[in-house]
Amino acid sequence: MRRVLGILCISLSTVAATPAGTEQTLWLVQSLYPGQERFVDRTEAAIHQMMPKDETSTQVVGRKELTAALTGKSVNLKCLFGEAPCGDPIDDMVSGLGFERIVLIKGGQDEGGYRFQISSYRPSAGEVTTADGAHAVLEHALLAALVKIVPLASSLEVISRPPGATVFVDGEKVGSTPLSGQILPGERKIKLELGGYRTVESTQSVPVRGRVAVQRDLEKMPARLILSAFPAGADISVDGKSVGKDKVDQGIMPGRHTIRFAAPGYMTYEVVADIKANETYNHGKALTPTGWQSTKLSMEVAQEDIYKRSLSLVVAFETQTLTSSDLNVQSPRSGSSALVQKLLTPSPGSARLIGASAELSTHGRYFGLMIVGAAYLRSTNAWQSQVANPDPGLPATVTTDVDLLSVRLLQPQLRVALWRFTFSLQLGAELRAFRMRDRASPQMYPDGFVSIDTQLIGQAALRAFLVEGLFLEGAFRYHYTIVGIYGGKGPSTLGLRGGIGYAF
C-alpha cells in the first residue's frame, strides 16, 4: 500500500520539497467489484457529506482533489534514493506532503446491499487499521465501517422540562433526561416520552464529530392513558396511530378515542373510550386467539405440561411370542445332560406368554432413562418340545408350562411430545430367567428345564395423556438373547405392552 501511494504521489509532483502546511487526511476510493466504477463518485460524495464544514480544508477526497492539493508542491526524493538517512523513504515522502492519515476505501454493491472494506494508515506511526461494513443503504454501510477506525461520533445532550423523560434515538431507548452521550452522524430521529405529557419527536442532522443539543419543554396533557395488552408483542394503537407494544403510559387529550389491540393469530380488539380531563384511563386486554392459534396454544401448553414432568410409573399387560422354534434350555438336575432343544407344538407364532410388567423412568425434555423394571409372564398353552440327551428311561419329548421372569435396569430413552402424545425409543439390556415345567409327568423331570440369560431390548412406545399426568401406553418390544449365563441360551421373542401410568 505504501509503495502504491508513493508512486502516485511522485507522478503528481515536481521539483524540490516544500513543507506542507496543515496536516491533512487523504481519502482514496476504489470499486470493490468490476464494472462499478461509477460507485467511486457516489462514495466520495458521501464522504464529503459526513465531514464537518470546519474540516473540509483538511480532507482530500479522491484523485482529483489529490491532484489539486499537490499542485505547486513537490516531493523530497533524497531519502528515497538513499541520499539522506531516514527510517522509511515512502513514509518520509508522504509525511512531507502533509498527509497525517491515508484512508483507502474499496466499496461496491451486491445482492445483500452495499459493502465496504477500509484501511487506515498513519505514516508517522506506521500504524495500519482495517475494518468493513455492510448495509442496505450506502451511507449507513460506509459509516458502519468508518466508525471502527476513524473518530466520527458526535456528542448528544438532551434536556427536558420536567426531567425524567425517556429518550429514544432511531427507535432505540438510550436513557432518560438529562442525558449526555455520543451519537453517530447522519439523520437521527430523537423522541422524548414521559407519562402524562405529550410525546415530542424531531429529526436531527448530526454532523461528524459535531455536537447536538436538544432542549424541550414538555406539554402536560390534561388526561393520562395507561394501556396493556397480551400476548407479548401485541400492537397498541390510538385513533389509528400505533403508540407502542405490550404496555403504554402516556398523556392524551380529553375526548373520544378509539383504542385498538392487535396481534398475529389473535382476534383484534377495539374499544371507544370517552376520556375526561384530569382523568387516568386504564385498560388492559388479553386477546382471544383465533381457531388455529387457539389449537396451537392448547397443543403447546399440553406439550410443556408433559415435558415438565420428570418421573413416570407405568403398569402394563405384556405378551411375548417366540421368533423361532429353536430352544436351548438345560435341566438343572445334578448329573443330567437333558436339554430341551426344539419346540414341536405349537408353532413359534402361537407359542405365547402373557403377564404383567412395571417400569419406573425419569425424563428430561427429550432424553430419559428407564431406571428399573420387572416383568412376569406364563405360557397360555402347553408346549411340546424335543429333548436332546434325555435321562435314561425318560422320553425324548416333554409337554411343559413355561414361566418367564425378567429384570430391566438403566435403559436410555429418546422421546418427543406432540400435543397430548409422546413417542419414545428405548434401548438396553435385561436379565431373564426362563423355566419350562413338565406338565404331563412332573415326576420325570421334577426340576424342569431352566436358562438364565442376558437379552438386548429395543422398544418403541406411544403414550396418550388423558388428564394431567395420567396416560395410556402401548409399546412394541424386541428381545434378542445375547448370551446364556446358566442352563443354556433361551429363545428370542417379540413383545407387546399395553398399560396405564402416571407422570409426576
Beta strands, then each sheet from edge to edge (+ up, - down):
strand 1: 24-31
strand 2: 59-61
strand 3: 99-110
strand 4: 113-122
strand 5: 127-135
strand 6: 154-161
strand 7: 166-169
strand 8: 172-176
strand 9: 179-183
strand 10: 186-193
strand 11: 200-206
strand 12: 211-217
strand 13: 223-230
strand 14: 235-238
strand 15: 241-245
strand 16: 247-252
strand 17: 255-262
strand 18: 269-275
strand 19: 280-286
strand 20: 311-322
strand 21: 326-330
strand 22: 339-345
strand 23: 352-363
strand 24: 367-379
strand 25: 383-388
strand 26: 397-418
strand 27: 421-438
strand 28: 449-467
strand 29: 470-486
strand 30: 493-503
sheet 1: 2+ 1+ 3+ 4- 5+
sheet 2: 9+ 6- 12-
sheet 3: 8+ 7- 10+ 11-
sheet 4: 16+ 13- 19-
sheet 5: 15+ 14- 17+ 18-
sheet 6: 21+ 22- 25+ 26- 24+ 23- 20+ 30- 29+ 28- 27+
end
